[in-house]
Amino acid sequence: MRSSKAKAEKYTDLTPDDIKRYLDKFRKSILKGKYIISKNQNRQENIDFIEDYKIDMKKEKEILLGIQYDDFCYAVDNKKEEFAHEKLYIFCKSHELDYLG
């Protein structure tokens, strides 16, 4: 018997050009305002982080647009069945913040 949940595969072999192409699309979406930072009951950590550091839309964009290809860690398959065709790209970006906004 097979489980209906697909195992998310981890991808670490993307080339710098693969990542740069992804980031180019990502940045275009940010600049067009076509992105969402989820702020629902399943994303309380997002709400807390945004409130704690007083991050407004301008700061959100600054942080997101600052992501570079060498901040890339890995990609994984989306575990949600309806989005199984998507890969999620994981980046680790350091950005200095304070509680004063």
DRENDO-1510 file (C-alpha; in Angstrom, 1 decimal, always signed):
<recs>
REC; n; res; u; v; w
REC; 1; MET; +0.0; +0.0; +0.0 .
REC; 2; ARG; +1.4; +3.4; -1.0 .
REC; 3; SER; +1.1; +6.5; +1.0 .
REC; 4; SER; -0.7; +9.4; -0.6 .
REC; 5; LYS; +1.9; +11.8; +0.7 .
REC; 6; ALA; +4.9; +12.3; -1.6 .
REC; 7; LYS; +8.4; +12.4; -0.2 .
REC; 8; ALA; +10.0; +15.8; -0.8 .
REC; 9; GLU; +13.3; +15.3; -2.5 .
REC; 10; LYS; +16.1; +17.7; -1.6 .
REC; 11; TYR; +18.1; +19.3; -4.5 .
REC; 12; THR; +21.5; +20.6; -3.9 .
REC; 13; ASP; +23.0; +20.3; -7.4 .
REC; 14; LEU; +21.5; +23.4; -9.0 .
REC; 15; THR; +24.0; +25.5; -10.9 .
REC; 16; PRO; +24.7; +29.2; -10.2 .
REC; 17; ASP; +22.9; +29.9; -13.5 .
REC; 18; ASP; +19.9; +27.9; -12.4 .
REC; 19; ILE; +19.7; +30.0; -9.2 .
REC; 20; LYS; +20.3; +33.3; -11.0 .
REC; 21; ARG; +17.4; +32.5; -13.4 .
REC; 22; TYR; +15.1; +31.7; -10.5 .
REC; 23; LEU; +16.1; +34.9; -8.7 .
REC; 24; ASP; +15.6; +36.9; -11.8 .
REC; 25; LYS; +11.9; +35.7; -12.0 .
REC; 26; PHE; +11.7; +36.1; -8.2 .
REC; 27; ARG; +12.9; +39.7; -8.3 .
REC; 28; LYS; +10.5; +40.6; -11.2 .
REC; 29; SER; +7.6; +39.3; -9.1 .
REC; 30; ILE; +8.7; +41.3; -6.1 .
REC; 31; LEU; +9.0; +44.5; -8.1 .
REC; 32; LYS; +5.6; +44.0; -9.6 .
REC; 33; GLY; +4.1; +43.4; -6.1 .
REC; 34; LYS; +3.2; +39.8; -7.0 .
REC; 35; TYR; +4.1; +38.1; -3.8 .
REC; 36; ILE; +2.6; +37.3; -0.5 .
REC; 37; ILE; +4.1; +36.7; +2.9 .
REC; 38; SER; +1.5; +34.4; +4.5 .
REC; 39; LYS; +0.0; +35.8; +7.7 .
REC; 40; ASN; -2.6; +33.2; +8.7 .
REC; 41; GLN; -3.2; +30.9; +11.6 .
REC; 42; ASN; -0.6; +28.5; +10.1 .
REC; 43; ARG; +2.1; +31.2; +9.9 .
REC; 44; GLN; +2.1; +32.8; +13.3 .
REC; 45; GLU; +5.9; +32.9; +13.2 .
REC; 46; ASN; +5.6; +35.3; +10.2 .
REC; 47; ILE; +3.2; +37.6; +12.1 .
REC; 48; ASP; +5.4; +37.6; +15.2 .
REC; 49; PHE; +8.6; +38.3; +13.2 .
REC; 50; ILE; +7.0; +41.1; +11.3 .
REC; 51; GLU; +5.5; +42.7; +14.4 .
REC; 52; ASP; +8.6; +42.2; +16.5 .
REC; 53; TYR; +10.9; +43.9; +14.0 .
REC; 54; LYS; +8.3; +46.4; +12.7 .
REC; 55; ILE; +8.8; +45.3; +9.1 .
REC; 56; ASP; +6.8; +47.3; +6.6 .
REC; 57; MET; +6.3; +46.6; +2.9 .
REC; 58; LYS; +9.3; +48.7; +2.0 .
REC; 59; LYS; +11.6; +46.7; +4.4 .
REC; 60; GLU; +10.0; +43.4; +3.1 .
REC; 61; LYS; +11.0; +44.3; -0.4 .
REC; 62; GLU; +14.5; +45.4; +0.6 .
REC; 63; ILE; +15.1; +42.1; +2.3 .
REC; 64; LEU; +13.7; +40.0; -0.5 .
REC; 65; LEU; +15.5; +41.9; -3.2 .
REC; 66; GLY; +18.7; +41.5; -1.3 .
REC; 67; ILE; +18.8; +37.7; -1.7 .
REC; 68; GLN; +21.7; +36.6; -3.9 .
REC; 69; TYR; +22.5; +33.3; -5.6 .
REC; 70; ASP; +25.2; +32.5; -3.1 .
REC; 71; ASP; +22.6; +32.7; -0.3 .
REC; 72; PHE; +21.0; +29.5; -1.9 .
REC; 73; CYS; +21.0; +26.4; +0.4 .
REC; 74; TYR; +18.8; +23.9; -1.5 .
REC; 75; ALA; +15.5; +23.3; -3.2 .
REC; 76; VAL; +12.8; +20.8; -2.2 .
REC; 77; ASP; +9.7; +19.4; -3.8 .
REC; 78; ASN; +6.5; +21.0; -2.5 .
REC; 79; LYS; +4.9; +18.5; +0.0 .
REC; 80; LYS; +1.4; +19.8; -0.7 .
REC; 81; GLU; -0.3; +17.5; -3.2 .
REC; 82; GLU; -1.9; +20.4; -5.1 .
REC; 83; PHE; +1.5; +22.0; -5.6 .
REC; 84; ALA; +3.5; +18.8; -6.1 .
REC; 85; HIS; +4.8; +20.2; -9.5 .
REC; 86; GLU; +6.6; +23.1; -7.7 .
REC; 87; LYS; +10.0; +23.3; -6.2 .
REC; 88; LEU; +10.6; +25.4; -3.1 .
REC; 89; TYR; +13.9; +27.3; -3.1 .
REC; 90; ILE; +15.5; +27.7; +0.4 .
REC; 91; PHE; +17.9; +30.6; +1.0 .
REC; 92; CYS; +19.8; +31.7; +4.1 .
REC; 93; LYS; +20.2; +35.5; +4.1 .
REC; 94; SER; +21.6; +37.5; +7.0 .
REC; 95; HIS; +20.0; +40.9; +7.4 .
REC; 96; GLU; +20.5; +43.2; +10.4 .
REC; 97; LEU; +17.3; +44.1; +12.1 .
REC; 98; ASP; +16.4; +45.7; +15.4 .
REC; 99; TYR; +13.3; +46.1; +17.5 .
REC; 100; LEU; +13.0; +49.8; +16.6 .
REC; 101; GLY; +12.1; +49.1; +13.0 .
</recs>
